[in-house]
Amino acid sequence: MWQCRRHFAQLGAAAIAACLGSAPALAAEAAPWPSRPITLVVPFPPGGMTDVVARRMAKDLQHALGQPVVVDNRAGASGQIGTEHVHRAAPDGYTLLVSATHHVINPALRGKLPYDTRSGFTPLALLASTPNVLVVHKDVPAANLSEFIAYARKQPGGSMFGSSSIGGATHLSGELLRLEAGIPMTHVPYKGAAPALADLLAGQIPALFHDVMTMAPYVRDGRVKALVSRHGSDVVGCAQPSERSARRIARPIPSVLASDATPRCASMASADRQMIGDATLGVTSATRSGALPEVPTIAEQGLPGYQAITWIGFYGPAHLPSAIAERLNALARASVNSAAARPWFKDNGADPGDMDQKQYAAFVASELGKWKNTVARAGVSVD
């Protein structure tokens, strides 16, 4: 009898020990989110638009959630390194992604990605969008987009245009213009925005597509030109070549890929041609930018439907709990639309996002389709 009692006592002690041992795990499982620091992964170097937007939001999230929110720049492979890190993270709301348009362009450009962009992430919120802008060196003999087209057609092999990378939104803005207007152009890729802008200012390339946030100060002080339409008849691709000499800039322009595209305006009835008044033009969005309100859109100049913007998005790993995802959507929208944030966005030529989670998921899906089609038409590949 004594041995039986001792046996049951030992079993009871073991059960109590087991319960005590599992208590920390149960407590951790039941802990409300967030109970520890959150990491926002930015898959690009510090200082760019994506990084700046992420850091502004991180401060607001930290204040709202009462936990440290840190930004971790994991740059490389056109955003793939940092993006894969988030894809492999646990869907617990502690490792999140802030990325740019590369996120929806990379699947079209690269045959092999270490993740599935459509199914490998939880879309959370649109944070910001900004148009790109076509700017030219101050000595390029073109004062409007029509004259730039005439200039490009006079160059052997067409005109060069630069961008900060292969396959980014700025690169594909140029490719989309080449296709839609039938302009002979060839892309000159750079490793980042700084060297591309340096070469434009030095006259090493005649034209550059870049985001308005970066380029607005250079346009305002006259170091580069956002092309100006001065005549009511200036419609993209339809003007006669300028009589001014189209002198070459700095180095020879390489030949471009042959394009069978016909300028869209050639097939447009006269009544359909949009008459342009005194205005500055060149932005790639559907509406004008608040930072450069005098710069009309490319669509205003005879290419209706042309739109190619840079936008910043917020994501979590796939299967993020809906309660966490919905809270992050609400907090992100509150951050970018706050009274403190709106003047900053306006001054920098960007618009804050304000989509609910369902709307943002649909937007991401539509952008994946749009850029897949554009990349296929342009024949762009980095594999």
N, C-alpha and C positions, 0 to 999 in steps of 0.2 A: 504493500500500500504506500509506504513511504517513497518507494522508487517511482511509483506512478505519479504521485504528487510532484516529485522532483522533475519528472519528465514533462508534465504539463507546465510547470513553472518555467522550464527552459524554453519550451515552445512559445510561451507568452512573452518572455523576455526577447526572444528572437523576433517575434511579430512587432513588438514595440520598437525594437531597434530598426527594423525594416521601415516602419512608418516614419520614424524620426529621420532616417537616412534619405527618404524620398521627399521629405517636407520641403527642402529648398527647391527641388525641381517643380513640385506642385505650385509653390509660391511664385516661381518665375513664370510658370505657364499661365497663372491667373493674374499676373501683374498687368495693370492697364498700360496701353501704349500711349505715349512712349515712356519708358522707364530708364532709358540710357541714351547716350549721344546718337545723333543721326548724321549720316554722311551723304552729302550731295556730290556725286561723281560728275565732273565736267571732262569730257574726253578730248579737250583741247588745251593749249597752253594758257597760262594766266594772261589777263589783260584784254582779251578779245570780247566781243559783244556777249557771247554765251556766258563767259566767266563773270562778267560784270553783272548781268541779270541774275545769275545764280547767287552771287554774293549779296546782292541787295535782298533777295528773297530769303536767304539763309538767316539774316538778322531778324526779319519779321517772324519767321518760323520759330526761331529760338525764343523770342519774346512771347509768342503765343503758346508754345508748348512747354516752356519751362525746362527744356533740356538743351545742351550744346548742339548746335548744328554746324558742321564743318564742311568746307568745300575741298574736295580732293581732285586735283588736276591730274588725270591719267591720259596724257596725250599720246598720239601715235596711230599710224595706219588709217588716216582719215577718219578718226573717231572710233575705230573698231576696238582698240585696247580697253578703253574705259567702258565702252558699251558692253563688251563681253563680260567684264568684271561684274556689272550690275545684273546681267542675264544669269550669271551663275550664283548670285547671292540668294540667301534665303528670303522668301517673300514675307518678311516680317515688319516691313516699314522702316528699317534702319539703314538700308543702302538703296539710294534712289539715284536717278539719272536726270541731268539737265543737258540736253543736246540741241543741235541746230538742224537745219534742213538736210545735212548729210545723212541723218538717220533714215530718211525716206528715199534718198537718192542712191545710197550705197547698194541696196539690193538689186537695182537695175544695172549698176556699173560692174559689180563684182559677182562673178559666178559662184564663188565659195565664200560664205561668211560663217564665222563660228557661232552663229545664232540665227534664228528665224525672226525677222523683224516683225512680221504680222502676229505670230503666236507667242513670241518669247518675252513679251513685255505687257505691262498694264498701263495704257495711256491715262495720264492723270489730268493734265491741264495745258492749255496754250498759254505761254507766259508773255510773249511779245512777237511782233512782226514788224519788219521794216522793208521798204522797197530797196531794190538795187538801183543804181544810176549809171548811165553811160556818160563818162567824162572823157575829154580829149585834152592832149597837150595844148598849151596856149598858142602854139605856132601852127597847129593844124588849120588849114584854110577852109574851115567849115564853121558856120555860125548857127546851123540848125541840122536836124537829122537828115533832111533831104540832101543837103550839101555834103554831109559826111558820107552818104551812100554814093554820091557822085565821085567824091574823093576816093573812096574805096575801090570803085570800079576803074579808076584811072591807074591804080597801082598794079604793077606786074605781080600777078598772083593774089591781088587783093590786099586789104589792110590787116595788120595784126591787131589783136586785142588781148590784154592781159587779164588774169584773175589770180586769186590767191591759192588756187589748187586745181587739180584735175577732178572734175566731177562735182564740185561744189555748186551752190545755187548761183554764184556769180558767173562761173564758167558756163553753166547751162542757160543763164539769161542771155549770154551772147550767142550760144548755139541756137536758141529758140528764135532770136532775132534774125540770124543768118537764114534759117529755114523759112520763116514767115515772110521775110522781105526779099529773099533771094540775093542777099548781099554777099559778095566774095570776101570772106574773112577767115583768118586762121588764129587759133588759140595759142597763146604763150603762157604756160603755167608757171607759177612761182611757188616757193615754199613759204607761204604766209603772205599776209597783206603788206607788211612793211617793205620787203624788197620790190614788190609789184608797184607800190606807190612811188618808191624811190626812182625806179626806172621810168615811170611816167613823167615825174617832175623833171628828170634829166633829159627827157626826149628820146629815150631808148626805145620806147614803144609809143605809138600815137594815141592809143585808146585803152580804156580800162573799165571793166564792170566791177563795181564795188558797192557795199551797202551805204545807204544815205547817212547813217549815224557817223561813219568814219569820214565820208567825203564832204559833208556839208561845210565844215570850216574852210576847206581848200577851195570850194566853189565860191564861198562868200568873199574870200580875200583875193580872188582872181588868179590863184596859182594854177588852177585848171579850169576848163570850160565845161559846163553842162549846156549842151547845144541849144541855141535860141532860134525860134521861128519868128521871122520878122515880116512874112508876107502871107496874106490870106490863102494863097494857092499852094503853100508848102504842105504837101502830103507825102508821107514816107514812101520812098521808092518811085515817085512819079515826077519829080522835078527834073529838068534838063541839067546836065552837068554844069557846075559853076565855071564861069569864065576865068576865075582867079587861078593862078598857078597852084597845082597841088604838089608842092615840093615834098620830097621824101624826108623822113626823119631819121637821122642818126645811122641806122644800120639797115642792110637790105631786108626786104620783107620776103619771107619764104612763101612758096606756093601753097595754095589752100586746097583742101579736098574739093573736087568738082561737085557742084550743086546743081541739080536739075530743077530746083525750085524756081517758080516764076513769081515775081513780085505780086503780092496779093492785089495791089491797087490796079495792076494791069487788067484784071478781070472784073474790076468794080465799075459799075455804072457811074456816070458823072454825078448823078443825084446822090449816090451813096458815099461819095468822097467827102470826108470831113474837112470843113474849112477851118483853118487855124489862124487865129489872130495873133497880136503881139503877145508872145509868151516864151518862157524858157522851157525846154523839153528834155526828156531822157529818162524819167523814172519808170520802173518796170511794174509798178503796182496798178491796180484797177482805178485808184483814186490818187490825187496828188498828196505829196508828203507835207506834213506841217512844218518840217524843218526847211524845206525848199518849196514854198507854195507857188513860187513863180515858175517852177519847172513842170510843164505838162507831162502827162504820161505818154508812153509810146503808143498806147491804144488810141489816144486822142488824135494821133497823126496818121490814121489810116490803117491801123492794125487792130481792129476791134477784137476783143477777146485775149489780146496779149497780156499775160500776167506772169511774173516770176518774182516771188518775194523770198526774203530770208526770214525764217521764223524760228523761235526758240520754244522747245517743248519740254514737258516734265513727265517722267515715266517711273514706274516701279518694275520689279521683276514680275513675270507671269504669276497669276494666282494670288496676287496680293488681296488680303481680305477686303471685302467691299466696304466695310465700315471705315477702315484706314484710308482706302482710296478716296472715298467720298469726303472724308475730313481733309485730306491733303488737297483735293480739288478746291474746296471752299477756302482753305487758308491761302492757297496760291492766288486765287482770284482776288481775295481781299488784299493781299500784299501788292499785286501789280496795279490794282485800281484804287489804292489808298490816296488820300489827299496829298501825301508827301511824294508819292511815286509819279502821279500823273504829270506834273510839270517837268520832271526829269525825262520822262518818255517823250513829251512834246519837244523839249529842247534838243533831244538827240534823234529826232526824226523817226521815232518808233511808236507803235500803238500797243497798249496793253491788251492781253487776251482776256476774254470773259465768256468762255464756253463751259457748259457743264460737262461732266465726264462722258456722257453718251455722245454729245455733240463733238467733243474733241476726238473720241475714238473714230467717229465717222469721217472727220476731217483728215486724220492720219491715213485712213484707208484710201480716201480719194487722192491724197497727195502721192501715195505709193503708186497708184495707177497712172496719174498724170506724168510723173517723172519716168516711169517705165516706158511710156509711149514716146516721150521726148528723147530719151537716150537711144531708143531703137531707131527713131527717125534720123537722129544726128549721127548715128554710127559711132558713138563714143564708147570706149572700153578701156579699162585699166588692167585687165587680166592678161 
